[in-house]
Amino acid sequence: MSEFDVIVKGGTVVTASETMRADVGVKDGRIVALAESLAGSAARVVDATGRYVMPGGVDSHCHIEQPSSTGGKNAETWESGTRSAACGGTTTVIAFSSQEKGEGVLSQVQAYHEKAKKACIDYSFHIIVSDPTDEVVRNELPPLIESGLRSIKLFMTYPKNRVDDREILRIFEVARRHQALVCVHAESHDAIMYMTEKLLEAGLGQTKYHAWCKPPLVEREAVTRAIMLAELMDQPIQIFHVTCEEAAEEIRRAQARGLKIFAETCPQYFVLTADDLDADQREGARLICSPAPRSVADQQALWNHVRAGTIGNVTSDHAPYNIDAPDGKFWSGDNAPFSQIANGVPGLETRMPICFHEGVVKGRIDLQQFVALTSTNSARLFGIYPQKGTIAIGADADIVVWDAEKKVRITQDILHHDTDYTPYEGMDVIGWPAVTLSRGRVVWNEGEIDCQAGWGRFLARQPYDYIKPRGVFPTPFNPITGKIEG
């Protein structure tokens, strides 16, 4: 019998904190040895000579086989979505179990577990709460959180999902009582609805006006309000998909006050701008996502905030809708205005390559920061570190062997998702995953896929200190206990 199941040999190991020349020994799905040279026998040797050996990516914001709140049908299944992720170097995804208004959350989570049994890589869920009724916050959410679903998602916009400020506080309260992180889609709903109505009345329904109905200030206002409500309840939150200097600066100021406010951004906001939406309706629809792409100046500001630590991780916000399908982007008809085109772009497979090219290749970040942004920080934030997100003894053998010299032109025909387009068609990048291992199993190898539906395991997350509240309220009154303290 071999000493190791796999040895990843000859590469340069990169984690969020260090770089070292080392072989990696894998046994029973876990990393069991790190040494300059491993001499033991192995059932399989992966040659990583001249390449980087990094922890597999952790994509903590992706929509897979999820009912849409903006019309249209999600184009991915759990099998296709996680296959695509693995081909792009990602070995863990956190997707969304959604709640419709008038429904509970428990039955939705149970149904989503069944769908996710086809996953090719490991996974967990956020619970979308759109209707925080007494039954939901008192009887359904607490046991779900205790079962390992320690993150809740809320929307401050979209008619089908939006929760008002009082409802946000109810969600914050149950999250704080039971130690869950709350993730926030922060855009000012009424302002967006008003601007949309006015634009359509003026006959301005082309895709370019999607960015006009939700300029940066509607993101800034909602981010500021979400931070205020979180501070009132002493509840840690993450602001999803930060796009602009205005919003990032509000987050930086909150972090400087000591608040546990975390932030992410996405590759689309590094490479797309509002000007790209100024195209014919079919081409512009490919790029419609929310919040909308911004300016070149905002792209630079995002990188500044990444380097400063304001923004801690880069996720895909993979939200796939087919262009050439009646239930896809144009679910409301070929001539639909921007307000009735499904929001979202695919990006599970291209997340890490675009971040590497725009970040490392262009000299904006170093290798350690790349690993932190695409893997380690999400693993820490969502309670799966050090099982995921690092190369260390005892960690799961989720590994990507990265070819930093490989030049790739991103086109639809090289990708492995079920969506019928990529918003990055024709984009040239340097850096691509050569080999991906999920718990020691090679699932992507130099262009060959060996994904197995059902290989992925659900990751139940136990309480963890990283998101523990500070224990500080703005007044002596603790709204959680209903008592005056101090």
Residue, then its C-alpha position, 0 to 999 in steps of 0.5 A: m500500500s502506498e504511503f500517500d494517495v497523491i503527492v503534488k511534487g515540485g511546485t511552489v506552495v503559496t498560502a495567504s501568509e507565505t511562499m515556500r518550495a514544498d511537496v504536498g502529501v495527501k492521504d484520505g482526502r487530507i494534507v498529511a505532509l509538507a516537505e522540501s522533498l517527499a520520498g514516499s510512494a504515492a498512488r498518483v504523482v501530480d507534477a507541479t514543477g514550475r507552477y504554484v500550488m495554492p489552496g483551492g478557491v472558495d467562492s462564497h457568493c454564487h447562485i446555483e439552481q436557485p429561483s430568480s427574483t428578477g425573472g428568468k430561470n437560473a441556467e445552472t444545475w448543481e452538477s454543471g455549476t460546480r463542474s465549472a467552478a472546479c475547472g476554474g480552480t474553485t473547490t468550495v462554493i457557498a450558494f443560496s437557499s431562497q425564501e419567497k414572501g409568504e413562505g417559510v425557510l425550513s422547507q426551502v432549505q430541505a429542498y435545496h439540500e436535495k438539489a445540492k446532492k449533485a455537487c461535484i465539490d464541497y458546498s454550503f448555503h446562505i439562507i435568503v430571508s425575504d419575509p421574517t415572520d414570527e414563525v421564521v425568526r422564532n421557530e425556523l431560523p434558530p435550528l437551521i443556524e444550529s444545523g450549520l447554516r451560519s449565514i443569512k442573506l437579505f436584500m434591501t431592494y427587489p420587490k420580491n425579496r426586499v426587507d424594510d429597516r424594521e425587518i432588517l433589525r428582526i433578522f439582525e436580532v435572530a442572527r446575533r442571538h444564534q451567532a450567524l453572519v448577515c450578508v447584505h445586498a445594499e441598494s436603496h430600493d425606493a430611489i431605484m424604483y423612482m428613477t426606473e419609473k422616470l426613465l421608462e416614462a421618458g422612453l429610456g429603456q435601453t440597457k445603458y440606462h440600467a446604470w442610470c437608475k442605480p448610480p453609486l449614490v444609491e449603493r452608498e446610501a444603503v451601505t450607510r444605512a445597513i452599517m447603522l442598523a448593524e451598529l445598533m444591534d452589534q451585529p457583524i455583517q458583510i456587504f456584498h458586491v461593493t462596486c464603487e469608491e463611495a460605498a467602499e469609503e463608508i465601509r472603511r470608516a466603519q471598520a476604522r471605528g472598530l465595527k465588524i463590517f466586512a466587504e467583497t467585490c467581484p471580477q465584473y467590477f474590475v473589468l466592466t464599466a457602465d459604458d459597456l452597457d451602451a450597446d444594442q439590447r441583446e449585447g447590453a443584456r449580457l452585462i446587466c448585473s446589480p449593482a451596475p458596473r461603474s467607472v474606470a475610476d471606481q475600478q482603481a478605487l476598488w483595488n486601492h480598498v483591496r490593498a488597504g484591506t477594506i475589501g477582503n474577498v473576491t467572489s463571482d456572484h455567479a447569476p447565470y441566465n441564458i441569452d438564447a432561451p425564452d426563460g433566460k435574460f429575455w424572459s419578458g420578451d425580446n424588446a424588454p426594457f432594462s427593468q425586465i431583463a434578468n440581472g446577473v452574469p456567469g463567472l464561476e470558472t473565470r473568477m480566479p483567472i480574471c482576479f489573477h490577471e488583473g491583480v497579480v499580473k498587473g502588479r496590483i497585489d502579490l501572490q499571498q493577497f491573491v490567495a487571501l482574496t480568492s480562498t483564505n478570507s472567505a474560508r475564515l469569514f464563513g467558518i470553514y478555515p482551516q479545513k478549507g482555504t489553506i495548504a497546511i497539515g490536517a486541511d482538506a486536500d483542496i488544491v489548485v496547481w496554478d500555471a502563472e505563465k499560461k495565456v488564455r483567451i476567454t471564449q464561450d467554447i472553452l468554458h464548462h458552465d451550462t450558460d450560453y455565453t460569457p460576459y468576458e468573451g475575447m478577454d485575454v488573461i495570463g494565469w490559469p488552473a492546470v490541475t484542481l484537486s477536491r479532497g485529494r481527488v483530481v477533478w481537473n487536469e490539464g484540460e481534462i475533466d473528471c468531476q463526479a456528481g455527488w462527490g461534494r459534501f455539505l459543510a456544516r459550520q459550527p460557531y466561530d469567533y471570527i464573527k463573534p459580536r463585539g459586545v458594544f451597543p450605542t446605548p446602555f440598553n441591550p435590545i437583544t436581552g431587553k436589559i440595561e447594562g453597564 
